[in-house]
Amino acid sequence: MTETTPYDQARDQFSRSALARLVLCDRAVRLAETAGNLAVTRYDAYTALGGRVSEALSLVRLAERLLVGAVIYERERGSSWEDIARYLDMDSAAAEERFTPEIDRWNTAFVVPYHVDETGRKRIPQLPTAAYDPKDACRRLDLWAHLRLIVEDKRAVSAGLRVSFPTDDTADPSLRDIGGWIWQRNLAAFMELLSRYVDSDFDETDMDRLALGLEATDDEDPDGWFAYPLIGSTASLEVRLANSVGSDVLSVVVAGAWSAALRLRIDTLMSALSADAQP
């Protein structure tokens, strides 16, 4: 596979330091969200013995990944190993030895951005998700900062990045699009809940029509997506879907969610229906 994808074109508009910063932002948000879950006590009675230790350990591992992301970003922005080592309580040689394998993986991913799966059809990105699809990362992280941190700046994350396309979603409506994936088995639940969010009717007939439209789709083909309109009394959405050939995954893009609160609900729903392990 030598042809470029829309992800490649979007990534080319970011500096490498901006991509590294987005990865750092994304890992910081994941750590914050996971830590927040551990703070809740309401469901402690339903947690297996030792379960909170497992959750705490996951935070430690996320923090380690966050540290790696910070080092990669600092190297991309020109920090020396001496600059970095000063905050790690080690000498520069030890810092370089510890983090060079991660730096090498990061650099290699720009030279060989994809591996191809056993079918020979599906690309497997080698970059972290936020660097692979920076346009979506900007949208998602800006929304998180605006709603969760309650900041007035709607571009709190993307505003400081070096990019060559407008990140103001009034200039580019596609920045409001919510993209991701879900397991195929969760499609009905996804559409039913999405229809409730906009007060739209969605029944078995609609599901049959959607299933039929999906049969010949391929998310690697820009023209191989199926668009389904979801017209509700509170909002009108366009749901674009395509099969990820060779897997049990559906790629999804939801357009038309002009409300920040609605975008957050859709983003959360998509995350929930892609997070569970396969049976």
C-alpha positions as CSV (number, residue, x, y, z in Angstrom):
1,M,0.0,0.0,0.0
2,T,1.7,3.2,-1.2
3,E,-1.3,5.5,-1.7
4,T,-1.8,8.2,0.9
5,T,-4.9,8.5,3.1
6,P,-6.7,11.5,4.5
7,Y,-5.0,10.9,7.8
8,D,-1.6,11.2,6.1
9,Q,-2.6,14.5,4.5
10,A,-3.9,15.9,7.8
11,R,-0.7,14.8,9.6
12,D,1.5,16.6,7.1
13,Q,-0.1,19.9,8.2
14,F,1.3,19.5,11.7
15,S,4.9,19.9,12.9
16,R,6.4,16.8,14.6
17,S,6.6,18.7,17.8
18,A,2.9,19.5,17.5
19,L,2.1,15.8,17.0
20,A,4.2,14.9,20.0
21,R,2.4,17.5,22.1
22,L,-0.9,16.0,21.0
23,V,0.2,12.6,22.1
24,L,1.2,14.1,25.5
25,C,-2.2,15.8,25.8
26,D,-4.0,12.6,24.9
27,R,-2.1,10.6,27.5
28,A,-2.7,13.3,30.2
29,V,-6.4,13.2,29.5
30,R,-6.5,9.4,29.7
31,L,-4.7,9.5,33.0
32,A,-7.0,12.2,34.4
33,E,-10.1,10.3,33.4
34,T,-8.8,7.0,34.8
35,A,-7.9,8.7,38.1
36,G,-11.3,10.3,38.3
37,N,-12.9,6.9,38.0
38,L,-10.8,5.6,40.9
39,A,-12.0,8.5,43.1
40,V,-15.7,7.3,42.9
41,T,-16.7,5.1,45.9
42,R,-20.4,4.4,45.0
43,Y,-19.6,1.0,43.3
44,D,-16.9,-0.2,45.8
45,A,-19.2,-3.0,47.0
46,Y,-19.3,-4.5,43.5
47,T,-15.5,-4.4,43.0
48,A,-13.6,-7.7,43.4
49,L,-11.2,-8.0,46.2
50,G,-7.9,-6.4,45.2
51,G,-9.6,-4.6,42.3
52,R,-8.6,-1.1,43.4
53,V,-5.0,-2.2,43.5
54,S,-5.4,-3.2,39.8
55,E,-6.8,0.2,39.0
56,A,-4.0,2.0,40.9
57,L,-1.4,0.0,39.0
58,S,-3.1,1.0,35.7
59,L,-2.6,4.6,36.7
60,V,1.1,4.0,37.4
61,R,1.4,2.5,33.9
62,L,-0.4,5.3,32.3
63,A,1.8,7.8,34.2
64,E,4.9,5.9,32.8
65,R,3.5,6.3,29.2
66,L,2.8,10.0,30.0
67,L,6.4,10.4,31.0
68,V,7.6,8.8,27.8
69,G,5.3,11.2,25.9
70,A,6.8,14.2,27.7
71,V,10.3,13.1,26.9
72,I,9.5,12.6,23.2
73,Y,7.9,16.0,23.1
74,E,10.8,17.7,24.8
75,R,13.2,16.1,22.4
76,E,11.1,17.2,19.4
77,R,11.0,20.8,20.7
78,G,14.8,20.9,21.0
79,S,15.5,20.0,24.7
80,S,18.8,18.4,25.3
81,W,19.3,15.3,27.4
82,E,20.8,17.5,30.1
83,D,17.6,19.6,30.1
84,I,15.5,16.4,30.5
85,A,17.7,14.6,33.0
86,R,17.6,17.6,35.4
87,Y,14.0,16.8,36.3
88,L,14.5,13.0,36.4
89,D,17.1,12.9,39.1
90,M,19.6,11.1,36.8
91,D,22.5,12.1,34.6
92,S,22.0,12.8,30.9
93,A,23.7,9.5,29.8
94,A,21.2,7.5,32.0
95,A,18.3,9.5,30.7
96,E,19.3,8.9,27.1
97,E,19.8,5.2,27.6
98,R,16.5,4.8,29.3
99,F,14.4,6.6,26.7
100,T,16.3,6.1,23.4
101,P,14.3,2.9,22.5
102,E,11.0,4.9,22.7
103,I,12.6,7.8,20.7
104,D,13.7,5.3,18.1
105,R,10.2,3.8,17.8
106,W,8.7,7.3,17.5
107,N,11.2,8.2,14.7
108,T,10.7,4.9,12.9
109,A,6.9,5.4,12.8
110,F,7.4,8.4,10.6
111,V,9.5,6.4,8.1
112,V,7.3,3.4,8.2
113,P,3.9,4.7,9.3
114,Y,1.9,1.5,8.7
115,H,2.3,-2.2,8.9
116,V,-0.1,-4.3,6.8
117,D,-2.2,-7.1,8.4
118,E,-2.3,-10.7,7.3
119,T,-5.0,-10.0,4.8
120,G,-2.8,-7.5,3.0
121,R,-5.7,-5.0,3.0
122,K,-5.7,-3.3,6.4
123,R,-3.1,-0.7,7.5
124,I,-2.0,-0.9,11.2
125,P,-0.7,2.5,12.2
126,Q,2.6,2.6,14.1
127,L,2.1,6.1,15.5
128,P,0.1,6.8,18.6
129,T,-3.6,7.5,17.9
130,A,-3.4,11.2,18.5
131,A,-0.4,11.6,16.1
132,Y,-2.0,9.3,13.6
133,D,-5.2,11.3,13.4
134,P,-4.3,14.8,14.8
135,K,-7.3,16.5,13.4
136,D,-9.7,14.3,15.4
137,A,-7.4,14.6,18.4
138,C,-7.6,18.4,18.3
139,R,-11.4,18.3,18.2
140,R,-11.7,15.7,20.9
141,L,-9.1,17.2,23.3
142,D,-10.4,20.8,22.8
143,L,-13.9,19.5,23.6
144,W,-12.7,17.7,26.7
145,A,-10.8,20.8,28.0
146,H,-13.8,23.1,27.3
147,L,-16.4,20.9,29.1
148,R,-14.4,19.1,31.7
149,L,-12.0,21.9,32.8
150,I,-14.7,24.5,32.3
151,V,-12.4,26.9,30.4
152,E,-13.8,29.6,28.2
153,D,-11.2,28.9,25.5
154,K,-12.8,26.5,23.0
155,R,-9.4,25.8,21.5
156,A,-7.4,25.4,24.8
157,V,-5.5,22.4,23.4
158,S,-5.1,23.1,19.6
159,A,-4.5,26.9,19.9
160,G,-0.8,26.5,20.9
161,L,0.1,23.9,18.2
162,R,2.0,24.6,15.0
163,V,-0.5,23.7,12.2
164,S,-1.1,24.9,8.7
165,F,-4.9,24.5,8.6
166,P,-7.5,26.4,10.6
167,T,-8.5,24.8,13.9
168,D,-11.5,27.1,14.3
169,D,-14.5,24.9,13.7
170,T,-16.5,27.8,12.3
171,A,-14.0,28.0,9.5
172,D,-13.9,24.3,8.9
173,P,-17.2,22.5,9.9
174,S,-15.6,19.1,9.5
175,L,-13.7,19.8,12.7
176,R,-17.0,19.2,14.5
177,D,-17.2,15.7,13.0
178,I,-16.8,12.9,15.5
179,G,-14.8,10.0,14.2
180,G,-13.9,6.6,15.6
181,W,-14.9,3.0,15.6
182,I,-17.2,0.6,17.3
183,W,-17.6,-3.2,17.3
184,Q,-20.0,-4.4,14.6
185,R,-22.1,-6.2,17.2
186,N,-22.7,-2.8,18.9
187,L,-24.1,-1.1,15.8
188,A,-27.8,-1.4,16.9
189,A,-27.1,-0.1,20.3
190,F,-25.1,2.8,18.9
191,M,-27.8,3.9,16.5
192,E,-30.6,3.5,19.0
193,L,-28.9,5.6,21.6
194,L,-27.8,8.2,19.0
195,S,-31.4,8.5,17.8
196,R,-32.5,9.2,21.4
197,Y,-29.9,11.9,21.8
198,V,-31.5,13.8,18.9
199,D,-35.1,12.7,19.5
200,S,-35.4,10.7,16.3
201,D,-37.3,7.5,15.5
202,F,-35.1,4.4,14.7
203,D,-36.6,1.0,14.4
204,E,-35.9,-2.4,13.0
205,T,-36.8,-1.3,9.5
206,D,-34.1,1.4,9.7
207,M,-31.7,-1.1,11.1
208,D,-32.3,-3.4,8.1
209,R,-31.7,-0.6,5.7
210,L,-28.5,0.3,7.5
211,A,-27.2,-3.2,7.4
212,L,-28.0,-3.5,3.7
213,G,-26.1,-0.2,3.0
214,L,-23.1,-1.5,4.9
215,E,-22.6,-4.7,3.0
216,A,-20.2,-3.3,0.3
217,T,-18.4,-0.7,2.4
218,D,-14.7,-0.4,3.0
219,D,-13.2,2.2,5.2
220,E,-10.0,2.2,3.1
221,D,-11.9,3.5,0.1
222,P,-12.9,7.2,0.4
223,D,-16.0,6.4,-1.8
224,G,-16.7,3.2,0.1
225,W,-18.7,4.7,3.0
226,F,-22.4,4.5,3.6
227,A,-24.1,7.7,4.8
228,Y,-27.3,7.5,6.9
229,P,-29.3,10.6,7.8
230,L,-30.6,10.7,11.4
231,I,-33.2,13.5,11.5
232,G,-34.5,14.4,15.0
233,S,-36.5,17.1,16.5
234,T,-33.5,18.6,18.4
235,A,-30.7,18.0,15.8
236,S,-30.0,16.4,12.4
237,L,-27.0,14.2,12.1
238,E,-25.3,12.4,9.2
239,V,-23.8,9.0,10.3
240,R,-21.1,7.7,7.9
241,L,-20.1,4.1,8.4
242,A,-17.9,1.6,6.7
243,N,-16.6,-1.9,7.4
244,S,-13.0,-2.3,8.4
245,V,-12.3,-5.2,6.1
246,G,-10.9,-8.3,7.7
247,S,-12.0,-7.3,11.2
248,D,-15.1,-7.0,13.4
249,V,-14.9,-3.3,13.5
250,L,-17.0,-0.5,12.0
251,S,-15.4,2.9,11.3
252,V,-17.8,5.7,12.1
253,V,-18.0,9.4,11.5
254,V,-20.9,11.5,12.9
255,A,-21.4,14.9,11.4
256,G,-23.8,17.8,12.2
257,A,-23.5,17.8,16.0
258,W,-23.3,21.6,16.6
259,S,-23.8,21.4,20.3
260,A,-20.7,20.9,22.4
261,A,-22.7,18.8,24.9
262,L,-24.1,16.6,22.1
263,R,-20.6,16.1,20.7
264,L,-19.4,15.0,24.1
265,R,-22.2,12.5,24.5
266,I,-21.5,11.0,21.0
267,D,-17.8,10.8,21.7
268,T,-18.4,9.1,25.0
269,L,-20.9,6.7,23.4
270,M,-18.4,5.8,20.7
271,S,-15.7,5.2,23.3
272,A,-18.0,3.0,25.3
273,L,-19.0,0.8,22.4
274,S,-15.4,0.3,21.3
275,A,-13.8,-0.3,24.7
276,D,-15.2,-3.7,25.6
277,A,-13.1,-6.7,24.7
278,Q,-14.2,-9.1,22.0
279,P,-15.9,-12.2,23.2
